[in-house]
Amino acid sequence: MARRKNGQFQKRKSTRRRKKQMPNLLNLGVSAVVANSITTGAFNSNIVEFFTGRQDGVYKAGADGSYRLTLPELLGIAGRGGVGGTYASGYGFQRVVTENLKRNAPMIIGTVLFAPMVANLLKKSLAKPVIRPMNRLLKDSGLNVKVA
């Protein structure tokens, strides 16, 4: 800080640039797990199957008449039937999603609640303040091992 003429301190502007932060892979993974849980619970297809309409490597959007829904089927581009295709042998969208949610609600709730909690526990247990003392102990014991 530099002094002004009247004796008071003046704050200097910082010229440092902030580094762009890398995306947090753990948070990205938790988001993917939660999104997959929701699509599996509501539409009975995992997130990849939901967006692509492919099931077991084959394009089957709206083909099987099960409680499985995909985005191409919902947008009416599945090629089979109108909007919504053939969900659940002629049942409407609302009935199919309601049935899927009834069957899969505990799984969705559990994943949405516990996945972020487990990720936070992992993040805290693998944080540097825990690892540094462990590395010091290993170094002092004479072992040439380092915990990342």
TARARA-V684421 format. One record per pair of residues at least 6 apart in sequence whose ideal C-beta (glycine too) atoms are under 8 Angstrom apart, sorted by the first residue. I is the first residue (numbers start at 1). J is the second residue. D is the distance in Angstrom with one decimal. If there is no record, write none. Layout:
[[I & J & D] [I & J & D]]
This chain:
[[1 & 9 & 4.6] [1 & 10 & 6.5] [1 & 11 & 6.2] [1 & 12 & 6.3] [2 & 9 & 7.5] [2 & 10 & 5.6] [2 & 12 & 6.4] [3 & 9 & 6.1] [3 & 10 & 7.1] [4 & 10 & 5.1] [26 & 119 & 5.5] [26 & 122 & 7.4] [26 & 123 & 6.0] [27 & 119 & 7.5] [29 & 119 & 7.4] [30 & 115 & 5.4] [30 & 116 & 5.5] [30 & 119 & 4.7] [32 & 47 & 7.3] [33 & 111 & 6.6] [33 & 115 & 4.9] [34 & 111 & 6.3] [34 & 112 & 5.6] [34 & 115 & 5.8] [34 & 116 & 7.7] [35 & 47 & 5.6] [36 & 46 & 5.6] [36 & 47 & 4.5] [37 & 107 & 6.7] [37 & 108 & 5.5] [37 & 111 & 3.7] [37 & 112 & 6.6] [37 & 115 & 7.5] [38 & 108 & 6.1] [38 & 112 & 7.5] [39 & 45 & 6.4] [39 & 46 & 6.5] [39 & 47 & 4.9] [39 & 50 & 4.5] [40 & 46 & 5.5] [40 & 47 & 7.8] [40 & 104 & 6.8] [40 & 107 & 7.5] [40 & 108 & 8.0] [41 & 100 & 6.4] [41 & 101 & 6.4] [41 & 104 & 3.7] [41 & 105 & 7.0] [41 & 107 & 5.9] [41 & 108 & 3.8] [42 & 97 & 5.6] [42 & 100 & 5.6] [42 & 101 & 5.9] [42 & 104 & 7.5] [42 & 108 & 7.6] [43 & 50 & 5.5] [43 & 68 & 6.9] [43 & 69 & 4.1] [43 & 70 & 7.2] [43 & 97 & 7.2] [43 & 100 & 6.5] [44 & 66 & 7.1] [44 & 67 & 4.9] [44 & 68 & 4.4] [44 & 69 & 6.8] [44 & 100 & 5.0] [44 & 104 & 7.6] [45 & 55 & 7.2] [45 & 68 & 4.9] [45 & 69 & 6.7] [45 & 70 & 5.8] [48 & 54 & 7.6] [49 & 55 & 5.5] [49 & 68 & 7.7] [49 & 70 & 6.4] [50 & 69 & 7.5] [50 & 70 & 5.5] [50 & 71 & 5.8] [51 & 70 & 7.7] [51 & 71 & 5.4] [52 & 59 & 7.8] [52 & 70 & 7.5] [52 & 72 & 7.8] [53 & 59 & 5.6] [53 & 60 & 7.0] [53 & 61 & 3.2] [53 & 62 & 8.0] [53 & 70 & 4.3] [53 & 71 & 6.9] [53 & 72 & 3.9] [53 & 73 & 6.7] [53 & 78 & 6.5] [54 & 60 & 7.1] [55 & 64 & 7.9] [55 & 68 & 7.3] [61 & 70 & 4.5] [61 & 72 & 4.2] [61 & 73 & 4.5] [61 & 77 & 7.9] [61 & 78 & 3.8] [61 & 79 & 7.6] [61 & 80 & 7.5] [61 & 85 & 6.6] [62 & 70 & 7.3] [62 & 72 & 7.6] [62 & 73 & 4.1] [62 & 78 & 3.9] [62 & 79 & 7.6] [62 & 80 & 4.4] [62 & 81 & 6.2] [62 & 84 & 7.7] [62 & 85 & 2.5] [62 & 86 & 5.1] [62 & 87 & 7.1] [63 & 78 & 7.9] [63 & 80 & 6.3] [63 & 85 & 8.0] [63 & 86 & 7.5] [64 & 86 & 7.9] [65 & 86 & 4.8] [65 & 87 & 7.5] [65 & 88 & 6.5] [65 & 89 & 4.6] [65 & 90 & 8.0] [66 & 88 & 6.5] [67 & 87 & 7.2] [67 & 88 & 5.0] [67 & 96 & 5.4] [67 & 99 & 5.8] [67 & 100 & 5.5] [69 & 84 & 7.9] [69 & 87 & 5.7] [69 & 93 & 7.6] [69 & 96 & 6.2] [69 & 97 & 7.4] [69 & 100 & 7.9] [70 & 78 & 7.2] [72 & 78 & 4.8] [73 & 80 & 8.0] [73 & 84 & 6.4] [73 & 85 & 4.1] [73 & 87 & 6.9] [74 & 83 & 7.1] [74 & 84 & 6.3] [74 & 93 & 7.4] [75 & 83 & 7.3] [76 & 82 & 6.0] [76 & 83 & 3.9] [76 & 84 & 7.3] [76 & 85 & 7.7] [78 & 85 & 4.5] [80 & 86 & 5.9] [84 & 92 & 7.5] [84 & 93 & 5.4] [87 & 93 & 6.6] [87 & 96 & 4.6] [88 & 95 & 7.1] [88 & 96 & 4.8] [88 & 99 & 7.3] [91 & 99 & 7.8] [101 & 108 & 7.6] [131 & 147 & 5.3] [131 & 148 & 7.5] [134 & 147 & 5.4] [135 & 146 & 5.6] [135 & 147 & 5.7] [138 & 145 & 5.3] [138 & 146 & 7.0] [138 & 147 & 7.1] [139 & 146 & 8.0]]
